[in-house]
Amino acid sequence: MKIFGWKSTTPTSDDWCNFSAASGDHEIVGPGPSGSLGPAPDGKPRGTHPKPSLVKDVFVTTKIQPTLPQITIPPSIGTPENVTTTIVDTSALPYERAELNKEIRKSNVILLVYSDHYSYERVALFWMPHFRSLAVNVPVVLCANKSDLTRNTSTDQIVEDEMLPVMAEFKEIDSCIRTSAREHHNINEVFFLCQKAVTDPIAPLFDSKESALKPACVSALQRIFYLCDRDQDEYLSDEEILDFQSKCFGKPLSDLDLSAIKSSIQKYSADYVTEKGISQPGFIQLNKLFAEKGRHETIWLILRTFRYTDSLSLQSSFLFPKFEVPANSSAELSPAGYRFFVDLFLLHDKDNDGGLSPSELTTLFAPSPGLPPQWLENGFPSCTVRNDAGYVTLQGWLAQWSMTTFLSPKTTLAYLAYFGFDSSLPSTSSPHPTTSALTITKPRKRPPRTTAGRRRLPPISRTVLQAFILGAPHSGKSTLLHTFLSRPPTNTSSTAYSPTLTPSTAVNTVELPGGKQVTLLLSELASHESAILSNPSALSKCDILLYLYDSSDPHSFAHIPRLREQYGKHLDDACPAMFVATKADRDRVMQDWEVQPEEYCAGLGVGKPSHVSVEWGSVQELFVRVAEVGLDPGSAFVKGEGEAEDEEGWMGWWVAVGAIGVVAAAALGMWRRMSG
């Protein structure tokens, strides 16, 4: 919707400090909806209609028709981009009430004009109740026309005596203004107010009855303050204010203007401005002043600069940009993403103890909805690396976000937006710069098996791997997760057993020989085991299956072959496998199964079980081995039915051929000696 006749310029420092301006140059940001603007006349002489004065730009003295034709102002005539305004004149005559009601229902804003005491009384007694009876929810601009006839009464007096009481009774009234068609006073401005009521509505921002910004607006401004407070000292320094001014208004702010801003805020509380700068309450007060002085378009400009919609929520395209992960690929943090999360950690580790305390985490997540639901389900922070005080370390913080990006890249993208990743970049030429914090890995290849049953798979270059831990109850799955996070093991000698009912994942980084670091996710499936193992799509997230059994329990290993028989061949085709014998510090017993674990693994063509104990420091070597198998999957894929026998047959043939060759060489040597 566009208004003809108002001057549009880029906002200057006046948008910050000139609170007393009644009119002037304005900047309208963002496209508004196309729609109609309907003046609802009530007893006004036609020669004083503001519409002809707008079109002609002069006072029309000749007689004009009772109802003026519709006017459509195209976007090309001095108005914001992509906004078109249609001005519809209406009649208050009773026999034209049906047409009036139809136009009211179609309108986006209503310009309600009165010019004398009778028509003023009709505003509250008839017009506003009539609008409500039509169940329309559009803003109303109240216009006191013919101000040239009441020169002895000041505008402030008219506002206080006439307009404010009506505005207090009817919240639909967005703003009010005095005009004079004869003197061409505020004619352009009244239509600007109508346009602004649609594109920059005051209702979502300010509660006129309470004289306070609404909670949703305060929440959005608090987040903006947080993002602009680069050093997180709870104040906007002069440098931070200048950066804010440049980002939102595209203009510098002079020292004089900055001083005027601080003075206007400090009048309300000395705590709003200190030597450190403007506090958060002071920043909120500044925006409240904008709303009270009718400069709410400035608030909208700030909000839209930080990607807020008309409903005061962040744009969905900003939170969830298009980011598709192809099949057999995964998402990881890019160097820019890692750097951002490192800086975020260091910024909020106020005591420099190398860990984020609960209070520091609360402050860090202030501009977001809180901890991601996935983190809460996984028991954060117990699922990642913590220091002796129980605080999340930088290693654990980065591992946690690597896991989140691997499992749910859209969650990471949303939180990058909440934390202001795009604001931290020197330039934001990309439509969705948060995607630059992520990268997509090359697809994992799953070629068919060779004749000998061995998959020929090239090593992969990913830095995040996931392993599913499978095994019988009491085989040590949960204890292994605790050990992976460098926590002391629980009392493994106790006979008490508490089964794990909900899935849990532990995440940590593993350093491989040569210095390469890999983020490893160890997941215990618990009650979700059946649903995941029977779902090929869910299995595609897994890089390695880790089969655990208690080497001191004769019944523990039997769970593994039964599990593999239950879920069929697709389990072997999904990813490589490793077998781990836990509790190796105890006496080893024979397993109650057809074959012993070593023979079973040999039949599958995978390595022998690794014997580990959480009581031994060498258990950490297991995690290195798991990461190595994940990066070189061809070394541990289970062979198909009969493939191990085929390989043994081929090996027998090669042995026989070798033996024949040795015998032939020996015979040839003896013949040469005898001949000589």
Phi, psi and omega per residue, in radians:
M1 nan 2.259 -3.095
K2 -2.195 2.643 3.130
I3 -2.037 2.272 3.107
F4 -1.469 2.439 2.965
G5 1.787 -0.126 3.055
W6 -1.753 2.553 -3.054
K7 -1.510 2.276 -3.124
S8 -1.946 2.167 3.081
T9 -2.358 2.942 3.056
T10 -1.277 2.388 -3.125
P11 -1.054 2.504 3.092
T12 -1.984 -2.932 3.119
S13 -1.108 -0.293 3.086
D14 -1.025 -0.517 3.133
D15 -1.100 -0.353 3.122
W16 -1.607 -0.787 -2.870
C17 -2.027 -0.262 -3.072
N18 -1.587 1.286 -3.040
F19 -1.290 -0.338 -3.030
S20 -1.588 0.002 -3.087
A21 -1.184 2.221 3.113
A22 -1.506 -0.448 3.122
S23 -2.762 3.026 3.136
G24 2.610 -2.768 -3.107
D25 -1.322 2.428 -3.066
H26 -2.336 2.669 3.056
E27 -2.100 2.138 3.101
I28 -1.853 2.168 -3.021
V29 -1.888 2.316 3.065
G30 1.518 2.518 3.136
P31 -1.245 2.446 3.041
G32 -1.823 2.959 -3.119
P33 -1.281 2.560 2.991
S34 -1.216 2.531 -3.136
G35 -3.114 -3.035 -3.091
S36 -1.911 2.663 3.123
L37 -2.188 2.004 -2.973
G38 -1.952 1.873 2.986
P39 -1.167 2.242 3.130
A40 -1.849 1.640 -3.046
P41 -1.338 2.600 3.101
D42 -2.503 1.609 3.027
G43 1.324 0.410 -3.121
K44 -1.680 2.432 3.054
P45 -1.055 2.465 -3.041
R46 -1.140 -0.492 -3.125
G47 -1.212 -0.247 -3.134
T48 -1.857 0.291 3.125
H49 -1.151 2.303 -3.131
P50 -1.232 -0.361 -3.069
K51 -1.145 -0.839 3.090
P52 -1.058 -0.634 3.126
S53 -1.129 -0.578 3.090
L54 -1.172 -0.817 -3.062
V55 -1.226 -0.819 -3.072
K56 -1.449 -0.337 -3.095
D57 1.153 0.245 3.063
V58 -2.517 2.889 3.095
F59 -1.317 2.254 -3.103
V60 -1.610 2.058 -3.089
T61 -1.672 -0.326 -3.125
T62 -1.356 2.821 3.124
K63 -1.195 2.346 3.138
I64 -2.079 2.819 -3.083
Q65 -1.153 2.714 -3.059
P66 -1.039 -0.752 3.125
T67 -2.163 2.124 -3.081
L68 -1.384 2.607 -3.131
P69 -1.189 2.799 -3.140
Q70 -1.148 2.463 3.117
I71 -2.103 2.281 3.068
T72 -2.024 2.129 -3.140
I73 -1.701 2.009 -3.107
P74 -1.265 2.842 -3.113
P75 -1.124 -0.293 -3.026
S76 -1.422 -0.119 -3.036
I77 -1.843 1.501 2.950
G78 0.942 0.633 -3.098
T79 -2.351 2.900 -3.097
P80 -1.040 2.714 -3.087
E81 -1.105 2.411 3.046
N82 1.114 0.441 3.117
V83 -2.163 2.182 -3.140
T84 -2.096 2.425 -3.136
T85 -2.034 2.319 3.014
T86 -2.015 2.110 -3.128
I87 -1.785 2.119 -3.073
V88 -2.038 2.118 3.075
D89 -1.487 2.580 -3.106
T90 -2.338 2.892 3.136
S91 -2.052 2.518 3.119
A92 -1.645 0.085 -3.123
L93 -1.146 2.443 -3.058
P94 -1.014 -0.669 -3.074
Y95 -1.319 -0.141 3.058
E96 -1.879 0.303 -3.081
R97 -1.130 -0.640 -3.123
A98 -1.092 -0.765 3.113
E99 -1.143 -0.679 3.097
L100 -1.049 -0.836 -3.125
N101 -1.083 -0.641 3.128
K102 -1.121 -0.743 -3.134
E103 -1.214 -0.628 3.114
I104 -1.090 -0.753 -3.127
R105 -1.159 -0.474 -3.124
K106 -1.485 -0.287 -2.972
S107 -1.356 2.753 3.016
N108 -1.720 -0.384 3.124
V109 -2.692 2.590 -3.131
I110 -2.038 2.222 3.024
L111 -1.720 1.891 -3.073
L112 -1.768 1.986 -3.003
V113 -1.888 2.309 2.976
Y114 -2.297 2.788 -3.050
S115 -2.449 -0.108 3.119
D116 -2.635 -3.094 -3.058
H117 -1.132 -0.710 -3.111
Y118 -1.089 -0.868 -3.114
S119 -1.200 -0.489 3.064
Y120 -1.157 -0.768 3.129
E121 -1.071 -0.576 -3.122
R122 -1.209 -0.356 3.127
V123 -1.039 -0.904 -3.093
A124 -1.456 -0.529 -3.065
L125 -1.471 -0.513 -3.076
F126 -2.176 -0.984 -2.920
W127 -1.133 -0.898 -3.106
M128 -1.113 -0.775 3.037
P129 -1.063 -0.601 3.130
H130 -1.152 -0.735 3.097
F131 -1.052 -0.713 3.133
R132 -1.159 -0.636 3.140
S133 -1.135 -0.426 3.112
L134 -1.485 -0.028 3.106
A135 1.030 0.655 3.072
V136 -1.692 2.500 -3.139
N137 -2.181 1.266 3.134
V138 -2.222 2.678 3.130
P139 -1.198 2.645 3.118
V140 -2.108 2.286 3.039
V141 -1.828 2.116 -3.086
L142 -1.634 2.179 -3.040
C143 -2.134 2.115 3.033
A144 -1.656 1.773 -3.061
N145 -1.538 2.961 3.122
K146 1.079 0.762 3.118
S147 -1.136 -0.296 3.130
D148 -1.204 -0.308 3.140
L149 -1.546 -0.132 -3.123
T150 -2.191 0.947 -3.080
R151 -1.163 -0.429 -3.078
N152 -1.376 -0.131 -3.132
T153 -1.939 2.225 -3.109
S154 -1.306 2.763 3.109
T155 -1.086 -0.705 3.130
D156 -1.051 -0.667 -3.141
Q157 -1.198 -0.720 3.111
I158 -1.092 -0.762 -3.135
V159 -1.086 -0.797 -3.088
E160 -1.221 -0.716 -3.048
D161 -1.445 -0.626 -3.012
E162 -1.886 -0.874 -2.930
M163 -1.424 -0.810 -3.079
L164 -1.073 -0.704 3.093
P165 -1.053 -0.687 3.133
V166 -1.228 -0.702 3.133
M167 -1.137 -0.604 3.106
A168 -1.191 -0.537 -3.126
E169 -1.432 -0.578 -3.072
F170 -2.160 1.848 -3.100
K171 -1.216 -0.229 3.119
E172 -1.168 -0.403 -3.125
I173 -1.259 2.011 -3.050
D174 -1.427 -0.736 -3.087
S175 -2.792 2.967 3.134
C176 -2.441 2.736 -3.069
I177 -2.794 2.619 3.023
R178 -1.762 2.421 -3.136
T179 -2.377 2.867 3.011
S180 -2.521 2.003 3.096
A181 -1.210 -0.616 -3.124
R182 -1.092 -0.776 -3.099
E183 -1.649 0.044 -3.107
H184 0.945 0.731 -3.109
H185 -1.643 2.104 3.096
N186 1.072 0.389 3.114
I187 -1.202 -0.850 3.083
N188 -1.089 -0.687 -3.063
E189 -1.163 -0.609 -3.106
V190 -1.154 -0.653 3.097
F191 -1.332 -0.477 3.013
F192 -1.118 -0.731 3.108
L193 -1.067 -0.659 3.108
C194 -1.122 -0.790 3.122
Q195 -1.105 -0.738 -3.121
K196 -1.166 -0.542 3.131
A197 -1.109 -0.436 3.118
V198 -1.606 -0.856 -3.070
T199 -1.357 -0.558 -3.116
D200 -2.305 1.196 -3.044
P201 -1.183 2.521 3.116
I202 -1.458 -0.462 -3.024
A203 -0.996 -0.767 -3.141
P204 -1.208 -0.281 -3.024
L205 -1.744 -0.684 -2.873
F206 -2.343 2.348 3.058
D207 -1.716 1.842 -3.053
S208 -1.174 -0.565 -3.137
K209 -1.212 -0.707 3.129
E210 -1.508 -0.206 -3.084
S211 0.934 0.898 -3.110
A212 -2.632 2.651 3.021
L213 -1.152 2.530 -3.118
K214 -1.301 2.686 -3.067
P215 -0.953 -0.715 -3.127
A216 -1.126 -0.658 3.102
C217 -1.187 -0.752 3.118
V218 -1.071 -0.750 3.139
S219 -1.059 -0.748 3.134
A220 -1.151 -0.732 3.137
L221 -1.178 -0.594 3.082
Q222 -1.119 -0.707 3.098
R223 -1.131 -0.722 3.119
I224 -1.090 -0.722 3.084
F225 -1.047 -0.777 3.137
Y226 -1.015 -0.789 -3.101
L227 -1.196 -0.551 -3.133
C228 -1.440 -0.349 3.113
D229 -1.433 1.418 -2.982
R230 -1.071 -0.658 -3.096
D231 -1.618 0.027 3.096
Q232 0.925 0.780 3.071
D233 -1.769 0.162 3.090
E234 1.248 0.334 3.057
Y235 -2.453 2.583 2.997
L236 -1.631 1.925 3.106
S237 -1.248 3.000 3.122
D238 -1.026 -0.726 -3.135
E239 -1.133 -0.712 3.124
E240 -1.179 -0.620 3.086
I241 -1.152 -0.723 3.129
L242 -1.128 -0.678 3.081
D243 -1.118 -0.714 3.103
F244 -1.092 -0.801 3.118
Q245 -1.027 -0.789 -3.119
S246 -1.146 -0.720 -3.105
K247 -1.166 -0.749 -3.045
C248 -1.480 -0.692 -2.988
F249 -1.973 -0.189 3.092
G250 1.174 0.332 -3.124
K251 -2.346 2.584 3.073
P252 -1.264 2.858 3.128
L253 -2.102 2.155 -3.107
S254 -1.298 2.830 3.106
D255 -1.069 -0.628 -3.141
L256 -1.151 -0.770 3.126
D257 -1.131 -0.715 3.131
L258 -1.096 -0.696 3.099
S259 -1.130 -0.677 3.119
A260 -1.136 -0.675 3.105
I261 -1.066 -0.846 -3.112
K262 -1.094 -0.697 -3.135
S263 -1.128 -0.722 -3.120
S264 -1.151 -0.555 3.122
I265 -1.384 -0.714 -3.044
Q266 -1.148 -0.344 3.098
K267 -1.086 -0.441 -3.072
Y268 -1.601 -0.491 3.076
S269 -2.902 2.372 3.129
A270 -1.188 -0.388 -3.124
D271 -1.347 -0.233 -3.101
Y272 -1.219 -0.478 -3.131
V273 -2.329 2.176 3.075
T274 -2.240 -3.028 3.102
E275 -1.116 -0.464 3.136
K276 -1.314 -0.436 -3.134
G277 2.402 -2.686 -3.120
I278 -1.591 2.243 3.128
S279 -1.368 2.969 3.118
Q280 -1.093 -0.796 3.055
P281 -1.018 -0.610 3.096
G282 -1.162 -0.649 3.096
F283 -1.139 -0.692 3.088
I284 -1.154 -0.709 3.119
Q285 -1.096 -0.682 3.119
L286 -1.031 -0.782 3.136
N287 -1.254 -0.506 3.034
K288 -1.117 -0.676 3.086
L289 -1.079 -0.699 3.084
F290 -0.993 -0.808 -3.108
A291 -1.150 -0.734 -3.101
E292 -1.176 -0.533 -3.125
K293 -1.610 0.189 3.122
G294 1.315 0.318 3.137
R295 -1.823 0.685 -3.092
H296 -1.208 -0.260 3.034
E297 -1.117 -0.459 3.075
T298 -1.184 -0.709 3.095
I299 -1.102 -0.739 3.138
W300 -1.128 -0.637 3.107
L301 -1.080 -0.736 3.098
I302 -1.116 -0.820 -3.097
L303 -1.093 -0.774 -3.099
R304 -1.246 -0.496 3.047
T305 -1.069 -0.592 3.137
F306 -1.705 0.452 2.939
R307 1.228 0.564 3.063
Y308 -1.605 2.562 3.121
T309 -1.609 3.127 3.125
D310 -1.143 -0.352 3.097
S311 -1.612 0.166 3.106
L312 1.127 0.501 2.978
S313 -1.960 2.714 3.120
L314 -1.202 2.535 -3.119
Q315 -1.027 2.326 -3.134
S316 -1.100 -0.597 3.118
S317 -1.197 -0.383 3.087
F318 -1.430 -0.735 3.130
L319 -1.274 -0.672 -3.040
F320 -2.238 1.220 3.113
P321 -1.169 2.843 3.128
K322 -1.148 2.130 -3.130
F323 -2.693 1.741 -3.088
E324 -1.791 2.339 3.087
V325 -1.838 1.998 -3.116
P326 -1.090 2.832 3.102
A327 -1.043 2.477 3.117
N328 1.173 0.147 3.022
S329 -1.926 3.006 3.098
S330 -2.531 2.868 3.124
A331 -1.782 2.457 3.089
E332 -2.384 2.835 3.060
L333 -1.247 2.389 3.039
S334 -1.440 2.974 3.067
P335 -0.947 -0.657 3.109
A336 -1.149 -0.652 3.108
G337 -1.161 -0.794 3.086
Y338 -1.033 -0.778 -3.103
R339 -1.092 -0.687 -3.141
F340 -1.117 -0.802 -3.110
F341 -1.244 -0.542 3.031
V342 -1.113 -0.830 3.139
D343 -1.085 -0.667 3.141
L344 -1.120 -0.728 3.111
F345 -1.100 -0.890 -3.085
L346 -1.108 -0.603 -3.128
L347 -1.142 -0.619 -3.053
H348 -1.729 -0.108 3.029
D349 -1.432 1.328 -2.982
K350 -1.116 -0.617 -3.088
D351 -1.597 0.037 3.080
N352 0.940 0.678 3.111
D353 -1.673 0.107 3.107
G354 1.381 0.205 3.129
G355 -2.559 2.677 3.100
L356 -1.701 1.970 3.102
S357 -1.283 2.921 3.101
P358 -0.963 -0.706 -3.141
S359 -1.193 -0.655 3.111
E360 -1.198 -0.636 3.064
L361 -1.142 -0.690 3.119
T362 -1.068 -0.760 3.111
T363 -1.145 -0.725 -3.112
L364 -1.077 -0.720 -3.084
F365 -1.556 0.170 -3.107
A366 -1.001 -0.702 -3.117
P367 -1.405 0.124 -3.094
S368 -2.097 3.060 3.077
P369 -1.237 -0.001 -3.083
G370 2.006 -2.927 3.137
L371 -1.054 2.467 3.087
P372 -1.010 2.445 3.137
P373 -0.940 -0.615 3.126
Q374 -1.073 -0.641 3.105
W375 -1.166 -0.753 -3.137
L376 -1.114 -0.716 3.122
E377 -1.104 -0.530 -3.093
N378 -1.602 0.067 3.062
G379 1.369 0.515 3.100
F380 -0.972 2.410 0.169
P381 -1.659 0.128 -3.075
S382 -1.194 -0.201 -3.088
C383 -1.536 -0.021 -3.093
T384 -2.361 -3.058 -3.026
V385 -1.351 2.310 3.109
R386 -2.272 2.791 3.082
N387 -1.502 -3.044 -3.073
D388 -1.086 -0.465 3.124
A389 -1.446 -0.064 -3.127
G390 1.525 0.221 -3.121
Y391 -1.650 2.560 -3.110
V392 -1.196 2.216 3.123
T393 -1.478 2.965 3.091
L394 -1.064 -0.697 3.100
Q395 -1.058 -0.784 3.113
G396 -1.175 -0.654 3.131
W397 -1.083 -0.828 -3.134
L398 -1.204 -0.674 3.110
A399 -1.104 -0.664 -3.141
Q400 -1.107 -0.742 3.140
W401 -1.298 -0.521 3.037
S402 -1.120 -0.730 3.100
M403 -1.117 -0.783 -3.133
T404 -1.076 -0.726 3.132
T405 -1.154 -0.662 3.129
F406 -1.168 -0.783 -3.058
L407 -1.480 -0.622 -3.066
S408 -2.592 1.386 -3.115
P409 -1.030 -0.503 3.140
K410 -1.150 -0.572 3.081
T411 -1.139 -0.771 3.107
T412 -1.075 -0.746 3.135
L413 -1.074 -0.713 3.139
A414 -1.114 -0.757 -3.112
Y415 -1.285 -0.511 2.994
L416 -1.056 -0.674 3.094
A417 -1.176 -0.791 3.117
Y418 -1.027 -0.719 -3.076
F419 -1.394 -0.094 3.069
G420 1.461 0.631 3.140
F421 -1.035 -0.712 -3.114
D422 -1.151 -0.545 3.130
S423 -1.270 -0.354 -3.109
S424 -1.464 -0.168 -3.107
L425 -1.494 2.549 3.116
P426 -1.146 -0.515 3.076
S427 -2.510 2.589 -3.096
T428 -2.172 0.995 -3.118
S429 -1.231 -0.452 3.121
S430 -1.303 2.449 3.129
P431 -1.062 -0.589 -3.125
H432 -2.285 1.349 -3.006
P433 -1.138 -0.300 3.140
T434 -1.078 -0.458 -3.135
T435 -1.178 -0.325 3.112
S436 -1.259 -0.201 3.095
A437 -1.462 -0.102 -3.131
L438 -2.120 2.743 3.061
T439 -2.421 2.704 -3.124
I440 -1.899 2.301 -3.119
T441 -1.381 2.853 3.049
K442 -1.179 2.553 -3.126
P443 -1.080 2.468 2.999
R444 -1.293 2.397 -3.130
K445 -1.706 2.417 3.098
R446 -2.219 1.231 -3.101
P447 -1.233 2.797 3.129
P448 -1.131 2.826 -3.137
R449 -1.240 2.650 3.074
T450 -1.412 3.080 -3.135
T451 -1.018 -0.620 -3.119
A452 -1.430 -0.023 3.085
G453 1.584 -0.080 -3.116
R454 -1.621 2.290 3.073
R455 -1.378 2.302 3.081
R456 -1.670 1.650 -3.073
L457 -2.020 2.266 3.076
P458 -1.279 2.658 3.045
P459 -1.033 2.638 3.138
I460 -1.856 2.755 -3.025
S461 -1.902 0.342 -3.118
R462 -1.290 2.766 3.130
T463 -2.005 -0.002 3.086
V464 -2.233 2.180 -3.105
L465 -2.261 2.615 3.121
Q466 -2.194 2.360 3.089
A467 -2.119 2.345 3.031
F468 -1.651 2.243 3.137
I469 -1.710 2.116 -3.120
L470 -2.113 2.617 3.118
G471 2.848 2.952 -3.127
A472 -1.210 2.768 3.023
P473 -0.999 2.543 3.116
H474 1.228 0.343 3.117
S475 -1.574 -0.076 3.058
G476 1.735 0.385 -3.105
K477 -1.141 -0.887 -3.114
S478 -1.138 -0.667 3.125
T479 -1.107 -0.652 3.114
L480 -1.124 -0.649 3.098
L481 -1.110 -0.732 3.117
H482 -1.101 -0.732 -3.135
T483 -1.143 -0.616 3.132
F484 -1.066 -0.527 3.137
L485 -1.628 0.271 3.084
S486 1.067 0.616 3.051
R487 -1.742 2.614 3.116
P488 -1.101 2.415 -3.131
P489 -1.144 2.663 3.069
T490 -1.255 3.070 -3.119
N491 -1.210 1.593 -3.063
T492 -1.239 -0.246 3.138
S493 -1.517 -0.136 -3.118
S494 -1.256 2.509 3.117
T495 -1.424 -0.273 3.133
A496 -1.202 2.409 -3.118
Y497 -2.320 2.266 3.106
S498 -2.078 1.841 -3.079
P499 -1.181 2.607 3.079
T500 -1.474 2.110 -3.066
L501 -1.714 -0.523 -3.107
T502 -1.968 2.596 3.129
P503 -1.055 2.556 3.098
S504 -2.507 2.597 -3.128
T505 -2.314 2.349 3.024
A506 -1.939 2.421 -3.088
V507 -2.267 2.372 -3.133
N508 -2.776 2.887 3.073
T509 -1.700 2.538 -3.140
V510 -2.138 2.269 3.109
E511 -1.682 2.142 -3.114
L512 -1.572 2.819 3.027
P513 -0.966 2.294 -3.064
G514 1.787 -0.183 3.050
G515 1.723 -0.162 -3.134
K516 -1.166 2.399 3.126
Q517 -1.896 2.390 -3.141
V518 -2.217 2.355 3.026
T519 -1.488 2.127 -3.064
L520 -1.989 2.266 3.075
L521 -1.864 2.107 3.054
L522 -1.875 2.071 -3.027
S523 -2.067 2.191 2.991
E524 -1.693 2.096 -2.949
L525 -1.385 -0.517 3.110
A526 0.911 -2.180 -3.057
S527 -1.206 -0.265 3.138
H528 -1.593 0.070 -3.027
E529 -1.019 -0.842 -3.090
S530 -1.101 -0.763 -3.099
A531 -1.143 -0.645 -3.093
I532 -1.335 -0.778 -3.072
L533 -1.206 -0.408 3.125
S534 -1.608 0.015 -3.083
N535 -1.994 1.859 -3.135
P536 -1.003 -0.596 -3.139
S537 -1.131 -0.721 3.119
A538 -1.201 -0.630 3.126
L539 -1.190 -0.401 -3.108
S540 -1.151 -0.325 3.099
K541 -1.369 -0.220 -3.048
C542 -1.597 2.422 3.102
D543 -1.766 -0.409 -3.127
I544 -2.772 2.437 3.050
L545 -1.710 2.227 -3.106
L546 -1.938 1.871 -3.128
Y547 -1.606 2.083 -3.132
L548 -1.900 2.492 2.951
Y549 -2.549 2.676 -3.133
D550 -1.485 1.964 -3.084
S551 -1.211 -0.206 3.114
S552 -1.727 0.002 3.139
D553 -2.002 2.023 -3.067
P554 -1.142 -0.321 -3.088
H555 -1.749 -0.006 -3.005
S556 -1.292 -0.754 -3.031
F557 -1.174 -0.538 -3.066
A558 -0.998 -0.419 3.139
H559 -1.119 -0.559 -3.036
I560 -1.225 -0.933 3.122
P561 -1.100 -0.584 3.091
R562 -1.137 -0.709 3.121
L563 -1.095 -0.766 -3.119
R564 -1.178 -0.618 3.082
E565 -1.186 -0.602 -3.081
Q566 -1.178 -0.683 -3.025
Y567 -1.792 0.071 2.903
G568 1.295 -2.997 -2.990
K569 -1.191 -0.464 -3.074
H570 -1.120 -0.359 3.079
L571 -1.162 -0.697 3.130
D572 -1.289 -0.541 -3.130
D573 -1.373 -0.275 -3.035
A574 -1.252 -0.850 -3.048
C575 -2.870 2.899 -3.136
P576 -1.157 2.910 -3.056
A577 -2.337 2.578 3.014
M578 -2.293 2.518 3.108
F579 -1.942 2.348 -3.073
V580 -2.273 2.197 3.057
A581 -1.704 1.946 -3.087
T582 -1.568 3.002 3.110
K583 0.987 0.737 -3.122
A584 -1.216 -0.180 3.090
D585 -1.327 -0.164 3.119
R586 -1.720 3.031 3.133
D587 -1.168 2.284 3.133
R588 -1.410 2.418 -3.121
V589 -2.164 2.802 3.050
M590 -1.236 2.432 -3.133
Q591 -1.543 2.418 -3.095
D592 -1.427 1.300 3.106
W593 -2.591 2.957 -3.060
E594 -0.995 -0.701 3.109
V595 -2.293 2.798 3.106
Q596 -1.391 2.759 -3.050
P597 -0.912 -0.713 -3.126
E598 -1.087 -0.756 3.139
E599 -1.209 -0.641 3.125
Y600 -1.091 -0.780 3.138
C601 -1.139 -0.668 3.119
A602 -1.098 -0.654 3.102
G603 -1.160 -0.475 3.106
L604 -1.515 -0.202 -3.135
G605 1.378 0.397 3.092
V606 -1.991 2.942 -3.099
G607 -1.145 2.810 3.112
K608 -1.105 2.747 3.112
P609 -1.059 2.468 3.050
S610 -1.509 2.171 -3.124
H611 -1.623 2.064 -3.081
V612 -2.348 2.841 3.032
S613 -2.537 2.398 3.126
V614 -1.215 -0.188 3.079
E615 -1.416 -0.208 -3.112
W616 -1.786 2.453 3.093
G617 -1.181 -0.393 -3.114
S618 -1.219 -0.101 -3.132
V619 -1.076 -0.443 3.139
Q620 -1.125 -0.446 3.109
E621 -1.137 -0.462 3.103
L622 -1.068 -0.738 -3.094
F623 -1.187 -0.589 3.050
V624 -1.119 -0.755 3.134
R625 -1.121 -0.682 3.104
V626 -1.070 -0.782 3.134
A627 -1.123 -0.680 3.136
E628 -1.129 -0.717 3.104
V629 -1.150 -0.670 3.117
G630 -1.106 -0.608 3.131
L631 -1.420 -0.381 3.110
D632 -2.207 1.223 -2.984
P633 -1.110 -0.449 -3.109
G634 -1.094 -0.286 -3.081
S635 -1.431 -0.167 -3.021
A636 -2.458 0.379 3.080
F637 -1.320 2.423 3.102
V638 -1.261 2.378 3.104
K639 -1.359 2.724 3.119
G640 -1.364 3.098 -3.105
E641 -1.044 2.224 3.092
G642 1.428 -0.144 -3.083
E643 -1.266 -0.603 3.116
A644 -1.150 -0.706 3.110
E645 -1.130 -0.694 3.114
D646 -1.060 -0.727 -3.125
E647 -1.157 -0.660 3.100
E648 -1.153 -0.657 3.098
G649 -1.087 -0.820 3.093
W650 -1.068 -0.650 3.114
M651 -1.129 -0.686 3.104
G652 -1.090 -0.724 3.104
W653 -1.090 -0.753 3.138
W654 -1.136 -0.634 3.083
V655 -1.127 -0.768 3.140
A656 -1.104 -0.758 3.128
V657 -1.091 -0.698 3.115
G658 -1.115 -0.708 3.133
A659 -1.126 -0.746 3.123
I660 -1.077 -0.699 3.123
G661 -1.082 -0.715 -3.140
V662 -1.132 -0.778 3.127
V663 -1.091 -0.747 -3.135
A664 -1.101 -0.719 3.122
A665 -1.120 -0.689 3.121
A666 -1.141 -0.738 3.138
A667 -1.118 -0.703 3.125
L668 -1.112 -0.665 3.125
G669 -1.152 -0.718 3.131
M670 -1.159 -0.678 -3.129
W671 -1.117 -0.693 3.141
R672 -1.139 -0.667 3.113
R673 -1.137 -0.756 -3.131
M674 -1.165 -0.650 -3.141
S675 -1.180 -0.601 -3.109
G676 -1.297 nan nan
